[in-house]
Amino acid sequence: MTDKTQSAARDYSETLFLPQTEFPMRAGLPQREPQFLQRWNEHRLYERLREVQKGRPRFVLHDGPPYANGNIHIGHALNKILKDMVVRSQGMLGFDSNYVPGWDCHGLPIEWKIEEEYRAKGKNKDDVDIVEFRRECRAFAEKWIDVQREEFKRLGVEGDWANPYQTMSYDAEAQIAREIMKFAVSDQLYRGSKPVMWSAVEKTALAEAEVEYHEKTSTTIWVKFKVTDTLDGDLDGASVVIWTTTPWTIPANRAIAYGETIAYGLYKVTDAADDNWAKVGDRLVIADKLAADVFAAARVAGYERVKDVLPVMLERCAHPFRGLEGANGYWDFGVPVLPADYVTDDAGTGFVHTAPGHGADDYNTYVKHRDVFAACGTKEVPHTVSPDSSYFPDVPFFAGERIYDDKGKDAGANEAVIKKLVEVGALIARGRLKHQYPHSWRSKGPLIFRNTPQWFISMDKPLGGKGGAQGAAPLVLQPQPDETARDTLRTRALDAIKTVEWVPQAGENRINGMIENRPDWVVSRQRAWGVPIAVFVRKGSNEILKDERVNNAIAQAFEQEGADAWYADDGSRFLKAGGYDLGDFDKVNDILDVWFDSGCTHAFALEKREDLQVRRKVDGGPDQVMYLEGSDQHRGWFHSSLLESCGTRGRAPYDIVVTHGFTLDEQGRKMSKSLGNTVAPQTIIKEYGADILRLWTASVDYWDDQRIGPEIIKTTAETYRKLRNTIRWMLGSLAHFREADKVAFGEMPELERFVLHRLVELDGEMREAYGSYDYKRVVALLNSFMTTDLSAFYFDVRKDALYCDPISGKVRKSALTVIDQVFRCVATWIAPILAFTAEEAWLARYPQAESVHLETFPQVPAEWRDNALAERWSKVRRVRRAVTGALEIERAQKRIGASLEAAPVVHISDESLLKAVQGLDLAEICITSAIQVVPGEGPAEAFRLEDVKGVSVVPALAQGRKCARSWKVTPDVGTDPDYPDVTPRDAAALREWDQLKAAAE
């Protein structure tokens, strides 16, 4: 009988236990995922998670608040997906892992948007009542919170979306006010006047975290300051030359700085064109290393070095504008020449023009030499520039000239100053320089350093235990009596950093360096939309009113009315609570830096919400708090939260800090609309689904910068397809599994026990990877296990037994028992990453189940571990690879079709490999119809793999007939007279099948 007539005699396909499942091969994620979101909402998944996890140790991932302004971008998606993977995996590891989303709602970007709307309508912000303006800002933030909430939910992020925290909620605003009051009460808050980063576009001070650096082309000038007082008579009438990239700061000059290790000389101009600014006979003091560059810039044709100059001999110079008619003596002061360690001879002239009101180093020089400045006529740091970057009216010649216009473009100040310097003969050269310059990260406009009264939190004021723990939380960093002098906000923060787990570890060094070197914290902003610095100051002083009765009245009003209460009237109602008169005090109307707002979230979210309250491990409890954000938050939220908590509670607000890098395009470039290389998460979800975006997030090394683009997403989708198909095959096979057919571990064949051993290994590796937030390792482990161990090996080997063995066969039942265990493990292990797909698979397997996300990772029995068995099967798989390699060549040469047509001879000279395969059905393992194993080296022409020493394979065709049911080629086909076209194994299976069918009828 031919194969054709055998097949025609009976359709054996109905007798095979082929996979059966409604779990589709094509995922259709963009259509299916919203259905699961609806299901989770209808089944109250978040509430069920809280019920199921109640009583466990708490693991709280505290959400760093995104800004309520605009649609989410790919960086938001990465961040929120990572957080969701943390929360889901920690819940499945056995913690009460709650996630409460939050939003930053105050600040300049929202205020700026409302002002733009005003300008478009011809309205003026200053004509609108401040409370009404703040209400419009609040409405704007509310709108975008609703938009972002739905976008975050679409990513599959599970949390308390119905009750998020918001920095603009009344209770939050009240708590933020209480927190700044604590700094006031502990004397850490003070009002001072020093140069701060200032945006002329936004008309407010900026924190360091709000500054970014971009390339800018600046005008540079070389300016002469005539020496007036010197201990070296040869320097009479000479001039010190300075160089600056900010000509507009010259009117604010009050000193010149030099480097004590730099060699200087007196130079004389001997040859220059008549129209040159540098004239023949000019005697100039310059650093020797830079003299040639200076004279080249000044177009000096000839010069000579007269002598060495010790800058300490230079006592005072005159300002270039000294004695000018019409200046009314504005610049008639001495300009001291002072040493400074920041002066170098890398560029410029070796002298640094010093304007204490417009630079940090300049200001510090003023503070260090305050007495010298006072003796020279500068008793206070001058105020020369107004909020819009124009010179104040009292600045002669330049009043009203602006440095930058409302769009951040260069205005007329620089040219006005240069023109006056030329007029008085003080300029010797000008040029242009491209350099990195500070800009606002919001308006993108360039910044200036500007001396202005601001509110600061001191980093180095000794606290003596003040500002310690509030309420029940113990002060873990409480200083001992002999350490009181070093108990400052800076030292507290540096000590607290050591108590935190930083992931990756490099994050500790980064924030440590920032805390070590940061100046006092500028917490005030001259805007309208935010929480005010809710304190009163006694008139004519900087003395803050410290009265708990007044503070409580303010906080209670904020609880009822929000921070608008501060602006609703003159504030006398708060003072009355303490018996004070408004006539004696000024109400501070500056608002707080939004970083202070977000730095307080631990105070009004973690400490106030019952579902987030923890007893942390640092207090001897079982709970932990994690903060997870981008690496830029070392200078942002991580930073401000650390300082706020250390200043008021003496400790860090977190136990674990995890950081991720930035998302770049496929070429490693920063994404920007101008380059057209942005990747919108909404677009990926629409085409591929959120699970593809989640798999990409888990696959990348998120601790570093990561890349995304069309080709990368396609690759991720292909990985997903393979994982899904493996899950689908398991579901299809398990359609034939019955609980009553479970086989005990000790009764299983070796191959099944080996797979269970792999589950034990993976269980430990998965828990370790999830516990260390290493999701790329989770994906790598799962991908390797599912594609290499399962699909390409175990499932491949066992398909014949699963499909063709008798229904009562122990091998078949054992395999199904193992697949059932593997499915439970894989479905739960993959659930934190592929949240939708895992749920779909779980419900396909257990239709009556609530959700896979209510499960914990399965407890894999330790007795399944068998290292000796694993070692044996590692060797067996090496031999199998050699056989498979040989058969691939046979197929490519079309000498065989399927591997079941082969019966190779396998020569094994490696004793350990030979021993490993003894007693096993190697033909079954290699999916051939027969195999002959021969000890020793094979012939020279045999197939060999370079990395499988001691194994050679001689291909051969299988002898016998082809089974019409299993397609094996063996001589025993037809030995059962009732089933003449199949093997005895298949005949037994058919006999059972027919008997069951007959019984059912």
Secondary structure, DSSP 4 states (H G I P E B T S, - for coil): --HHHHHHH--GGGGS-----SS-SS--HHHHHHHHHHHHHHTTHHHHHHHHHTTSPBEEEEPPPPBSSS---HHHHHHHHHHHHHHHHHHHTTSB-----EEB--SHHHHHHHHHHHHHTT--GGGS-HHHHHHHHHHHHHHHHHHHHHHHHHTT--S-TTS-EETTSHHHHHHHHHHHHHHHHTT-EEEEEEEEEEETTTTEE--GGGEEEEEEEEEEEEEEEEEEEES-GGGTT-EEEEEES-GGGGGG--EEEE-TT--EEEEEEEEE-TT-SSPTT-EEEEEGGGHHHHHHHTTEEEEEEEEEE-GGGEEEEE-TTTT-TTSTTTT-SEEEEEE-TT--SSSTTSEEEE-TTS-HHHHHHHHHTHHHHHHTT--S----B-TTSBBPTTSTTTBT-BSB-TTS-B-SHHHHHHHHHHHTT-EEEEEEEEEEEEEETTT--BEEEEEEEEEEE-SSS--TTTT---TTS--TTPPPGGGGGG-SHHHHHHHHHTTSEEESTHHHHHHHHHHHH---EE-EES-SSS-B---EEETTS-PBP--HHHHHHHHHHHHHH-GGGGTSS-SHHHHHTTT--GGGEEE--PEEPHHHHHHTHIIIIITT-TTT---BGGGTSSBEEEEEEEGGGGTTHHHHHHHHHHHHHSS-S-SEEEEE--EE-TTSPBP-TTTT----HHHHHHHT-HHHHHHHHHHS-TTS-EE--HHHHHHHHHHHHHHHHHHHHHHHHHTT--GGG---GGGS-HHHHHHHHHHHHHHHHHHHHHHTT-HHHHHHHHHHIIIIIIIIIIHHHHHHHHHHS-TT-HHHHHHHHHHHHHHHHHHHHHTTTSHHHHHHHHHHH-TT---GGG-------GGG--HHHHHHHHHHHHHHHHHHHHHHHHHHTTS-SSGGGB--EEEE--HHHHHHHTTS-HHHHHT-S--EEEES---TTSB--TTSTTEEEE--BPPSEEPTTT--EETTTT-STTSTTS-HHHHHHHHHHHHHHHHH-
